[in-house]
Amino acid sequence: MKNENISRRQFLGTTALAVAGLAVAAQPTFGAPAILKNWGKPNSFFNGVQIGAISYSWRSMPSSAEQILQYCKDCNISALELMGPAAEAFAGAPQAPPRPAGGAGGGPRPAITPDQKAEQEEYLQKLAAWRASAPMSKFEQLRKMYKDAGVSIYAYKPSALGANNTDAEVDYAFRAAKALGASHATVELPNSSAQTKRLGKIAARNKIYVGYHGHLQQTFTWWDEALSQSKYNALNFDMGHYVAAGFDPIPLIQAKHNNILSMHTKDRKSKANGGANVPWGQGDTPIVEVLQMMKKNKYKFPATIELEYEIPAGSDAVKETAKCVEYARKALSAA
């Protein structure tokens, strides 16, 4: 690869300064009426590569649909994989019961009581009923609110695609994804081939793809059975987890790029080096090389920032995501 000798770490030195000047640098020039409508809007489409984020990145912060949109603006993110809770709350879904508080000193949550379990089961029944009849107008309204602000929603990840979810809930998930403007819904790849066949069939009926996500269990052939079942079954690949599992993501991306709908992007140490999540440029994930490969080969799937490393003292998830955006921008601007 032409730029394979460029170190990921060389991008770190000026990232903080670049982030500070991001708002100024992003402004369009005067005298171009077609561009003026985008004045002040985020733009994370760099040299033909769409950099996005999953709203999970901001899980440590309040996360209403409106707040997530503001985070996108603050990070210069113009494309998003949206988790289900914010969208469903915006659309009027039943409110979930409060989760049991964590243990003392930040320890594990205590076991739920029988009453709490019954309350949770009742909530899930109400949620399933709501999903089966939810109008799509609120999801369309959400799509417009984001689009008007300069943010597209390319993927939707609701908790409605599991084996225990009804066919009506699964159908809802794809209809909602379409109403949001997404090309696909995402879910962890099920262990059951019957479930991937079921999801592929319902996805095909709605003409919306399903992107299967994985963690350390990802291998080169892990998705092959699902891919063989339906053309609407595809990959929501996570190259950071793939590296932590002990593999090089580049051959997989080259071989399966036509089946990749979106790619979770994070920096992790390799399996041999312990697999830790670390700030971008400090791990073994070839982020720079992959982004430049996407640019060179004109791959169309977005690279989705998924912030999973520990947030440094004095920072927050929005500031750290903005650093990742700037890291990607510099990687894609390199000669």
Buried (B, 14 or more C-beta within 10 A) or exposed (E): EEBEEBEBEEBBEEBEEBBEEBEEEBEBEEEEEEEEEBEEBBBBBBBEBBBBBBBBBBEEEEBEBEBBBEBBBBBBBBBBBBBBBBBBBBBEBBEBEEEEEEEEEEEEEEEEEEEBEEBBEEBBEBBBBBBEEBEBEBBBBBBEBBEEBBBBBBBBBBBBBEEEBEEBBBBBBBBBBBBBBBBBBBBBBBEEEEBBBBBBBBBBEBEBBBBBBBBBEBBBEBBEEBBEBBEBBBBBBBBBBBBBBEBBBBEBBEEBBEBBBBBBBBBBBBBEEEBBBBBBBBBBBBBBBBBBBBBBEEBEBBBBBBBBBEBEEEEEBBBBBBBBBBBBBBBBEBE
